[in-house]
């Protein structure tokens, strides 16, 4: 793929207006970095169809670090079941909330370097919090972003973390915040892990996989 085509690809995907999953739409609606953080924790190793209703049930229990710091672990675990590792995630969210209150005056750090210091928070989650929660340039790379940018030939990397740093070197800054939603939506609708629907892909002419 010619690197100059990234501008065309982004514009085509924006114009395509492919349907977002309910969970992606919910995440995009959040303006609170704490809600982005705890919802992203739920989504790890869990599909969006399961994560979305679990997130809604979780938010009925609270929406602030203060509320979850005093939440009963069993009650939270039951609310978020059956997301993957639900018991561990319930414990993590409660402990994380306590740490935010005790060490950060109830405010979420706005840098990746500080966010990844929290137990269980990796670069994917930290980038999403910075981008969606603080509206600051950050590149959240999940399996969809990693897969599709490699299929396109825009990067040649072995894992999502390598992809993040490769994109930081070449992806125009103006696309950093929105790229995750665009690519994830494309990955869920068209460029799927198995049997990608290349025949209906609006950006297939740019794809190294088909050349």
C-alpha positions as MATLAB code, in Angstrom:
seq = 'XXXXXXXXXXXXXXXXXXXXXXXXXXXXXXXXXXXXXXXXXXXXXXXXXXXXXXXXXXXXXXXXXXXXXXXXXXXXXXXXXXXXXXXXXXXXXXXXXXXXXXXXXXXXXXXXXXXXXXXXXXXXXXXXXXXXXXXXXXXXXXXXXXXXXXXXXXXXXXXXXXXXXXXXXXXXXXXXXXXXXXXXXXXXXXXXXXXXXXXXXXXXXXXXXXX';
ca = [
       0.000    0.000    0.000;
       1.242    3.455   -0.894;
       1.584    5.419    2.355;
       0.002    8.447    0.686;
      -3.274    6.536    0.360;
      -3.969    6.634    4.085;
      -5.830    9.916    3.638;
      -8.098    8.363    1.015;
      -8.689    5.284    3.178;
      -9.758    7.335    6.193;
     -12.116    9.467    4.129;
     -13.668    6.412    2.457;
     -14.259    4.667    5.778;
     -15.791    7.821    7.251;
     -18.103    8.174    4.257;
     -19.074    4.491    4.388;
     -20.686    4.996    7.796;
     -20.619    1.314    8.638;
     -22.770    0.407   11.659;
     -20.967    0.479   14.974;
     -21.530   -2.223   17.537;
     -23.622   -1.073   20.506;
     -20.535   -1.209   22.712;
     -18.380    0.882   20.361;
     -21.185    3.427   20.139;
     -21.452    3.526   23.915;
     -17.711    4.050   24.331;
     -17.754    6.848   21.778;
     -20.495    8.580   23.770;
     -18.473    8.723   26.982;
     -16.819   12.005   27.929;
     -15.648   10.709   31.297;
     -12.198    9.040   31.273;
     -13.146    6.903   34.276;
     -16.087    5.384   32.408;
     -13.868    4.730   29.397;
     -11.340    3.052   31.677;
     -13.640    0.660   33.533;
     -15.660   -0.169   30.409;
     -12.495   -0.977   28.488;
     -11.420   -3.276   31.315;
     -14.679   -5.202   30.881;
     -14.117   -5.523   27.135;
     -10.734   -7.247   27.375;
     -10.940  -10.789   25.977;
     -14.708  -10.426   25.592;
     -16.778   -9.757   22.483;
     -18.839   -6.585   22.185;
     -22.187   -8.409   22.282;
     -21.377   -9.655   25.773;
     -19.588   -6.520   26.960;
     -22.345   -4.052   26.056;
     -25.139   -5.342   28.362;
     -22.585   -6.077   31.084;
     -21.392   -2.465   30.920;
     -24.941   -1.174   31.223;
     -25.510   -3.386   34.274;
     -22.241   -2.175   35.796;
     -23.175    1.469   35.318;
     -26.377    0.930   37.279;
     -24.158    0.281   40.306;
     -22.176    3.484   39.939;
     -20.300    5.851   37.681;
     -17.547    7.269   39.873;
     -14.430    5.967   41.647;
     -16.075    6.762   44.988;
     -19.089    4.599   44.191;
     -17.082    1.616   42.986;
     -14.498    1.871   45.757;
     -17.231    0.867   48.208;
     -18.996   -1.558   45.884;
     -19.351   -5.155   47.038;
     -17.060   -7.347   44.957;
     -19.585  -10.167   44.634;
     -22.350   -7.788   43.568;
     -20.126   -6.257   40.882;
     -18.982   -9.673   39.674;
     -22.584  -10.811   39.313;
     -23.465   -7.628   37.406;
     -20.695   -8.009   34.819;
     -21.017  -11.770   34.340;
     -20.394  -13.389   31.826;
     -17.537  -11.167   30.574;
     -14.223  -12.979   30.531;
     -12.521  -13.220   33.933;
     -15.481  -11.387   35.491;
     -14.453  -12.103   39.095;
     -10.926  -10.788   38.527;
     -12.239   -7.749   36.681;
     -14.650   -6.915   39.510;
     -11.787   -7.036   41.987;
      -9.578   -4.986   39.659;
     -12.166   -2.230   39.173;
     -12.742   -1.889   42.914;
      -9.029   -1.801   43.739;
      -8.379    0.591   40.871;
     -11.108    2.919   42.115;
      -9.616    2.943   45.607;
      -6.182    3.738   44.229;
      -7.591    6.598   42.131;
      -9.176    8.080   45.243;
      -6.199    7.555   47.521;
      -3.334    8.426   45.183;
      -4.843   10.639   42.497;
      -7.452   12.713   44.361;
     -10.209   10.918   42.461;
      -8.940   12.023   39.051;
      -7.813    9.783   36.209;
      -4.239   10.385   34.969;
      -4.176   11.734   31.419;
      -0.932   10.140   30.235;
      -0.230    6.632   29.023;
       2.836    6.445   31.247;
       0.754    7.008   34.393;
      -2.200    4.881   33.330;
      -0.157    1.746   32.672;
       1.080    1.881   36.267;
      -2.358    0.667   37.334;
      -2.549   -3.092   37.766;
      -4.020   -4.740   34.689;
      -4.032   -1.608   32.515;
      -2.081   -2.118   29.300;
      -1.245    0.208   26.454;
      -4.449   -0.546   24.528;
      -6.611    0.555   27.464;
      -4.388    3.510   28.321;
      -4.444    4.814   24.751;
      -8.222    4.531   24.587;
      -8.618    6.470   27.837;
      -6.333    9.252   26.600;
      -8.035    9.425   23.197;
     -11.681    8.987   24.155;
     -11.621   10.210   27.741;
      -9.383   13.250   27.306;
      -9.680   13.858   23.548;
      -5.898   13.864   23.254;
      -3.954   12.216   20.422;
      -3.357    8.529   21.202;
      -3.529    5.369   19.091;
      -5.533    2.517   20.574;
      -4.470   -0.682   18.819;
      -6.559   -3.809   19.287;
      -6.626   -6.987   17.195;
      -8.713   -5.306   14.474;
      -6.352   -2.353   14.076;
      -3.329   -4.658   14.118;
      -4.834   -7.071   11.593;
      -6.176   -4.526    9.114;
      -3.159   -2.246    8.948;
      -1.002   -5.294    8.303;
      -3.382   -6.582    5.632;
      -3.290   -3.186    3.970;
       0.500   -3.249    4.088;
       0.661    0.082    5.916;
       2.739   -1.608    8.632;
       4.507   -4.938    8.919;
       4.394   -5.878   12.579;
       4.047   -8.986   14.743;
       1.725   -7.799   17.513;
      -0.540   -4.879   18.540;
       2.143   -3.121   20.576;
       4.536   -3.103   17.625;
       1.687   -1.797   15.480;
       1.016    1.058   17.889;
       4.597    2.278   17.758;
       4.785    1.822   13.983;
       1.612    3.901   13.557;
       2.974    6.569   15.883;
       5.841    6.977   13.412;
       3.759    7.345   10.252;
       0.027    7.838   10.831;
      -0.875   11.554   10.607;
      -1.619   12.967   14.052;
      -5.048   14.221   12.972;
      -6.272   10.610   12.656;
      -5.014    9.234   15.964;
      -8.147    9.772   18.067;
     -10.672    8.422   15.567;
      -8.688    5.650   13.909;
      -9.643    2.967   16.427;
     -13.394    3.414   15.960;
     -13.058    3.547   12.168;
     -10.899    0.444   11.875;
     -12.678   -1.600   14.550;
     -16.022   -0.913   12.888;
     -14.579   -1.902    9.510;
     -13.107   -5.037   11.058;
     -16.386   -6.076   12.647;
     -18.434   -5.472    9.500;
     -16.184   -6.259    6.542;
     -12.507   -7.061    7.150;
     -13.203   -9.889    9.574;
     -10.525  -12.172   11.042;
     -11.886  -15.174    9.153;
     -13.337  -14.859    5.652;
     -12.956  -11.104    5.141;
     -15.579   -9.784    2.737;
     -13.140   -8.373    0.203;
     -15.812   -8.290   -2.511;
     -17.699   -5.507   -0.694;
     -14.736   -3.768    0.935;
     -14.680   -0.049    0.038;
     -10.903    0.127    0.466;
      -9.936   -3.156   -1.237;
      -8.060   -1.399   -4.039;
      -5.520   -0.188   -1.484;
      -5.021   -3.599    0.150;
      -1.722   -5.466   -0.240;
      -3.562   -8.688    0.578;
      -5.376   -8.479   -2.763;
      -2.454   -7.320   -4.890;
];
